[in-house]
Amino acid sequence: MSLRRRFRCGAAIAVITLACTQAAFGQPESVPLGPQLFEAAWRHSIFVQPVLISRYNRVDGIVHSLNLRGRVPCQFNRPPLMEASGRVDVHASALPHYHVRGGSAGITANLPRARLGATHGYWASVTAQYRKETASPDDWIVGSAENSVAALFAKNDYKNYYLREGYALVASLSYVPQAQRTAIAMNLEWHDDLQRPLESTTEWSLMPVDRLFRPNITATPGRERLLRLAAAARIQDAARVPFRTFQLGVTIEKAGGTLGGDFEYEGAFIEAKSGCKTIGNQWLNVRIVAGGRTGDLASQHLLRLGGIGTLRGVPHQRLTGNRMWMLNAEYRLGGDVLGRPTFCPFSNGWVRRAVALMDVGVLYDVGTAYGVSEEDGTLAGWFEGRAIDNWGIFLSIAHDLFRLEWAMTKFLGREHAGILRLRVGLEL
């Protein structure tokens, strides 16, 4: 394929990828911090919404997903007794030849707060989903839109993949008071999936990059039956424009044993995030993540740190184990600070307006991933291991719509520079 045809084809894929966002409905792995609300215009009418999603990775090639979402209110009196939404998703791959890759289907029933009690702000939902799709244990590290752009232009596919086929049942309960300064959410999930390994099927990229995609992990085939309890809470000082926020999430999971399946392990994770405004439009953001799994772990269950979204100065996923802990911190200078005459002496108005869209700052990461004995238990061996840290800088445009990051650390006795990251902030 000529370079001109590559550019035209890649540009079209990039436009579709950037224009489309991931459908948030039907993702049991996430714990939403707000109620599962419908738009007011949809609340008392039947509505069907088609969504086209395109992505690119080294195991599927170019994948187009047609997502049909519909909402049907079941109203026997006022307020509505129940609101139901459904999803049908079909994935088709275009490399090396066009074929249907898989799909998923699901339905969610939402119970309004009036049926749960008189206190304002309680919402509940039940979700059932069947899927046959390419899954990744690295969805928490980088979004699909950013990963697709990096793979398309520079052969940087940051995720690992495996094929899963099965179903999931999720019961959710959330509480958001009328002031909307706090939010509490809880998910109880049941997953029954048959997992199989996937191999890379393409080495194509838009630009003629002189390297190959990194190898995909060799996932261990088997059936996983998993029970997961996830809870999250958020506190902020204002509903619309908060200056201080704090978020805490806890996840406990159990697979195998009395539940059946080929994998038997236990896991526990905790994540805390905090953001606060310091002086003027300057912000300090901190995230702490820690967790571990113990038991019969396959390669798709191991914890990996390094590179994008984790320790940004360490080579990509160089640290592996069944325990991990990590701290990420950044100090950000807002665009209006940079637009002042002290930093931007230009008197032209449009220059200052352009600079006002840019934020700059410094970042710091520290953490590690390591292994402990299975006899120590799930809650043993946390916050151990030899810590590795790095410093870096970043440039943000339009509130992280685009973001460039660069970091460096000393790893295994040598200096390592982190990737120059282009973050596409269209993951909703």
Beta strands, then each sheet from edge to edge (+ up, - down):
strand 1: 47-57
strand 2: 61-74
strand 3: 82-93
strand 4: 99-111
strand 5: 122-135
strand 6: 162-175
strand 7: 182-197
strand 8: 222-236
strand 9: 244-255
strand 10: 265-277
strand 11: 282-295
strand 12: 303-305
strand 13: 319-321
strand 14: 323-333
strand 15: 358-370
strand 16: 388-397
strand 17: 402-411
strand 18: 414-417
strand 19: 421-424
sheet 1: 1+ 2- 3+ 4- 5+ 6- 7+ 8- 9+ 10- 11+ 14- 15+ 16- 17+ 18-
sheet 2: 1+ 2- 3+ 4- 5+ 6- 7+ 8- 9+ 10- 11+ 14- 15+ 16- 17+ 19-
sheet 3: 12+ 13-
end
